[in-house]
Amino acid sequence: MTDTAWIDTALTSARPQAVGALLRYFRNLDTAEEAYQNACLRALKTWPANGPPRDPAAWLIMVGRNVAIDEVRRNRKQEALPEEQAISDLGDAEDAIAERLDGSHYRDDILRLLFICCHPDLPATQQIALALRIVSGLSVKQIARAFLVSEAAMEQRITRAKARVAEARVPFETPGAVERSERLAAVAAMIYLIFNEGYSASGDTAEIRSPLCEEAIRLARLLLRLFQSEPEIMGLTALLLLQHARTAARFDENGAVILLDDQDRSLWNKPMINEGLALIDKAMRHRRSGPYQVQAAISALHARAEKPEETDWTQIDLLYGALEVMQPSPVVTLNRAVAVSKVRGPQAALDMIEPLAARLSNYFHYFGVRGALLMQLERNDEARIAFDRAIALANTSAEAAHIRMHLDRLIRDSKPTAAKAAK
């Protein structure tokens, strides 16, 4: 076999299962990761000639474990050897391991691996970095590039995260039903954070950070395979797919932001949208609504509208109202205000967001929305002040450029008025 692209795909797909099992065995992140890397090196040497094993994950687990045990034997010659069954021949052990790959034992391995990466003692930035390194297998260089920091800084971030996990003495026994449910929510939140890190990029950083969105979708699909009947995981996966489907239409050739109503919908990824719509429809049939499902349902209404004017803003308003009850947040209310402006007009929306001023005083989007509403009401002086504040809070040059476009329009529209006043 000369084409080895399939090897990379197989290694990436098997990584969570293999690293999870190796972590359970060695109870150390560095050891598990090194054992997996050594197994990958063996795979790159043998698979091109021999073809893929019947079960790549089982092969990688056994090879990685045996290589690591050999390393321990070399480094600790004075210690007793592991029991013979721990270093048994690969051919004898693969069948038994393969039988368990789709069972709850391996599901718990993968869930434990994901849960360790989103340990509550870790800051969100360290959770994401650790998950991308350990679960996804991205290099430190790739992660640093996505986060726009130096390799040294990212290496330090990951090292600190591993040290904190080790200090926390995370238990490795199989989690019970209650703990599994808690872990599932934490893992879903971590995947959502990874996606947002990529989705929030704009302009010249969008292409660099887009792989984070793709990796989050891959992890969400993995989680969905583990919990196929869980509607919130269906909702999470649908939400990521529907959001990412619009990527090609979100920025113009100069990297400037294109608002949803102005996007070329022919550029939206239709297969991805169809997958997302099917998932949210399936999730809602369970009649156990949750925040991810509601957000996915909102995205689905946008995706189903072939033209902006066909968007069901009344239903979107109702869905945001439900989300406010489930997950109260000034940001949710701000998003709802956009729908309210479409249904009941800009003044109603402005009245809704005015009480949010103190809590969102440093939030770029608050002043962008406020400025747009004031501009619709022809309160141009107030709109200009809001837009100036938005520019000061812009996170990217693309965001600032978008607001300057509104300011230019205000200045252009105000010139005739100024000319009349001079007469």
N, C-alpha and C positions, 0 to 999 in steps of 0.2 A: 504494500500500500504506500503510495507516494504522497497522497493528499492527507495531511495530518490535522486539518481543521477540525475534524470530528473529535480528535483527542482533547482539544481545548474545550469544546462544548461538553464532553463527557466529564472532564475534570471539574469544570465550573458547576455543572449540575449536581455532581456527587459531593461537592465540598461540604455543605452543611451537615449531611448525614455522616460523612467520614470524620470531620473535625469534632462533631458532637459526640460520636462514639469514642474517639480517642481522648477527648476531654474527660469523659466519664471514667475511662480507664486510668489515665495518668493524673487527673485532677490538677492540672496545671496548664494554663493557656499557652505559654511559650512552648512547652514540651509537645502538646497536642498539635500546635501549628507546625513545629519543626518536623514532627513525625509525618504529618500530611505532606509537607513539601518534599521530604525524602521519598515518600511513596510516589509522588508525581514524577520525580526524576527517574525512578525505576520504570514508571509507566511510559515515559517518553522514550526510554531505551528499548522496551520490550513490545509494546503494543503495535508500533508500525510493522514489525515483522510477524508477530503472532496474531494480530487482530485484537479487537476488544474482548475483554472477559465477559462471561455471561452476565455478571453483575459488577459494574465498575466500582460502586461504593463498597461492596463487600471485599473486593480485591484490594482497594486502597486502605481499608481499615486493617486488614490482616498484614499487608506488607508494611504499612506505617508502624503498626504495633510491634512487629517482629524486628524491624530496623531499630526502633527506639529501645527495645529490650536488649538488643545486641550492643547498643551504645552504652547502656547502663552496665552491662557485663564488662565492657572494656574499662569503664571509668571506676567501677566499684568491685574490683576483683576479690576483695576481702569479704564481700557480702554474699549471703546465700543466693543461689540462682532461683528465678521464678519457677513455679511448678511446670512440669512438662507440658500440661495442656495449654498453658499460656503461650508457649512457643511452638505449638504443634505445626505440622506441615500445612501449607496454604491450601493444597488440594483437598485435604481432609476436613478443614474447617469452613471452607467457603460455603458449602451447601447449608450447613446449620445457620450461618449468619444470613445468607440470602433469604432463608425462610422467614426471618424476623424483620426484614427491611421494611415491609409495609405494615407492620404491627404497631401496637401502642408503645412498645419498648423504644423503637426508633423515633416515633413521633415525639416522645418525651425527650429523647436526646437532642433533637433539633430545637424543640421548644426551649429546653434548658440552655442551649447555646445562645439562642436569641435573647432569652431572659437575662442571662449573665451580662450580655452586652448593654442591656438597658437597665442595669442595676440602679435602684433609686438613689444610691449614694453618689452616682456619677452625674456631672452637669450634662445637659443635653448635647453640647458640642462633643464631649468625650464619648457619650453613648453612640452617636452617629459615627464618629471616627473609628471606634472599636468595632462596631458592626460591619462597617465597610472593609475593615482590615481582616477580621477574623471570619466572618460569615461569608462575605462576598469575595474576599481574596484580592481586593484591589491593592496595588503597591502603595507605599507611603508617598511616593512621588505623585501618583495619580490622585490620591486623596488631597494632598497638599495643593495641587493645581486646581482641584475643584473648589477648595475653600479659600483659594487665593492667599495662601500663607507659604512660608518657606518649608522645605523638607525637614529641616532641623526642628522647627516649631511643631510640626505635625508629629514627628517621631517622638518628641517630648510629651505631646498630648496623649498619644497612644500608650506610651510607657507608663505615664501616671495613671491612666485608666486601668491598665493591667495590674499595677501595684495596688490600687484601691480595691479591685476585685479580689486579689489575693488576701488583703487585710480583712476583707469582709467575711472570709471563710464561708462562701456560698455553699449550702448543702447540695450534695449530688444525688441524693436518693430520688426515686420516682415521685413526682408531685401528686398530691391528692386532687380531688375534683375541685375543691374550692380554690386551692392555690393555682391549679391549672387555669381556672377562669381569670384569676387576678393576673397571672403571667400573660395570658392572651391579650388582655386589654393593654398592658404595658408594651408588649411587642408591637401591637397594632399602632400605638402612638409613636413608637420609635420609627417604624417604617414610614409613617406619615411625615415625621420630621425630616427624614432623609429625602423624601419626595419634595417637600417644601424648600429644602436647601437648593435643589436644582431648579424648581419651578420659579422661585423668586429671582433668579438671575435674569439679567436683561442686557440688551445691547451686545457688546463684544464678548461678554462673559457667558452668554446663553449657550453657545455651542460647547464651551468648556464644561459647563455644569449640567448640561442635559443628560449625560450618562448617569447622574445621580437619580434622575427621574426613572430612567430605564431600569436601574438596579432596584429601586424601591418597588417597581411593578413586578420585577422578577421575584422579590422576597414576598410580596403580597400573594402572588400566585402560589408560591411554595406554602405559605400559611394556609391558603384556601384548600390546597390538597390535603393538608393535615386535618383541617376542620371544615369538611365539605358541606355540612348542614348548618353552619353558623352564619346567620344573615348579616351580622355586622362586618364579618370578614368579606362576605360578598359585596357589601356596600363599600368597604374600603377599597377593594380591588376595582370596582366599577368607577368609583370617584377618581382614582389615579388614572385609569384608562381614559375616561372622558375628558379630564383636564389636559392630559398629555397629548391627546388627539389634535388639539388646536395649536400645537407648537409651531408648525410651519407658517401659521398665519398671524402670530402674535407680534412680530416685528417687521419693519420694512427693511429695504436693502441697506439703509444707513443705520440700522439698529434702533430706530425710534419705535416706541410703543404704539401698537394699533389696538384701540379699544374693541371690545367684543362686537359691538354693533357695526363697526367699520371693517371687520375682518373679511377676507375673501374665503367664504365657506367652502369653496371648491378645493381649498388646500387642506381642509380638515381630513384626518385619517379615518376614512369610512369603516374599514374592518375593525379598527380599534374602538370606534364609536359603537358599532354593532355588538361587539363583545361586551362593552360596558353596559349597554342598554339591556342585553339579555340577562346580565348578572343582577342589575338592580330590579328588573321585573321579577326575577326568581326570588330575590331577597324579600321583596315586599309581600310576596305570597305567604311568607311565614308569619306575617302579622305580629312581628316583634321589632318594632321600629327602634332605631338608635341614631346617634348623631352622624355617623358615616353614611348611613342609608339616606338620611334627609339631605345631606350635602350632595350625595350622588344623584338623588332625585332632582335637585335643583339644576345640576349640570346636565342631566338628561333632558330637561325641558328646553334648555338652550340648544342642546345637540339636535333635538327633534325639529327645531324651527329652521326651515329652509331659508327664511328671510328674517331679518331682525324684527320686522313689524308683526311676524307671526308668533313671537315669543309670548307665552302665557304668563304675563307678569302678575296677574291676580293669584295664580296658583303658587308662583314663586314667593310672593308676599306671605301667603299662608304657611308655606314650608319654612320660611325664615322665622315666622311666629312660633312654629312648633320647635324649631331649633333654639330659640330664645328660652323656651321653657326647659328643654333638656340640658342646655349648656349656656346658661346666662353669661353674656359677655358684651362689652361695649362694641367690640369689633363685629359681632353678629348683628347687633342693632344697626351699626353703620351700613353693613351690607344690605340689611332689610330696607333701609331708607332709600337705597337706589331703586328697589322695586316699588316702594311707596310713591316715589316721584313719578314713576311711569303710570301708576294706577290713579293716584289722587292728587298729583301735581307737586311742583317743587316746594311750595310753602309748607305743605303737610310733612314732607321729608325734612325740611329745615327745622321745623318745630320738633321733630323726633330726635335730631342729632344735637340740638343746642344743649341739652342736659349732659351730653358726653364730653363737653369741652375740657373740663378739668382732667378727666381720666385719660383723654386722648391728646393732651396738650403737646406731646412730642411724637405724634403719629402722622407720618406723611400723608397717608390716604385720607385722614379726617379732613385736613385742610384742602386737599384736592377735591373731595366730594363737596365740601362746604362752598368752595369757590365756584364750582360748576353750578350748584343750586342757586347761589346768589346771582350768577351771571344770567341764568334763565329768568330770574325775577327782575333783571335789569338794574340790580343794585351794584353797579360796576365798581364804585369806589371800595365797597366792602369786599367784593370779589377779588379785587387787586390785592388787598391786604392779605386775604386768605391764601392766594396763590404765592405771594412773596414768602409767606411762612412755609408753604409746602416746598418751595425750592430750597429753603434753608434746611429742611429736614429730609430732602431727597437722599435715598440710599445709593442711587446710581446716576450716571450722567443721562441715561435714557429717561429716567423719571423726571429729572430736572428739565430736560428738553421738551418733554410732553407738556409740562406746566407752562413753560415759556411760550409754547404755541398758543395757549389760552390767553396769556398776557398780551401777546402780539395782536390777537384778535380784539381784545378789549381796547387796546390803544388805537387800532385801526377804526373800530366802531365809534370811538369817542371823538375822533377828529372832526366829523361834520358838526357835532354838537358844540365843540369848542369854536368852530368857525362862525356858527350862528351867534354865539354869545358875544363874539368880537364885533359884530355888526351894530 
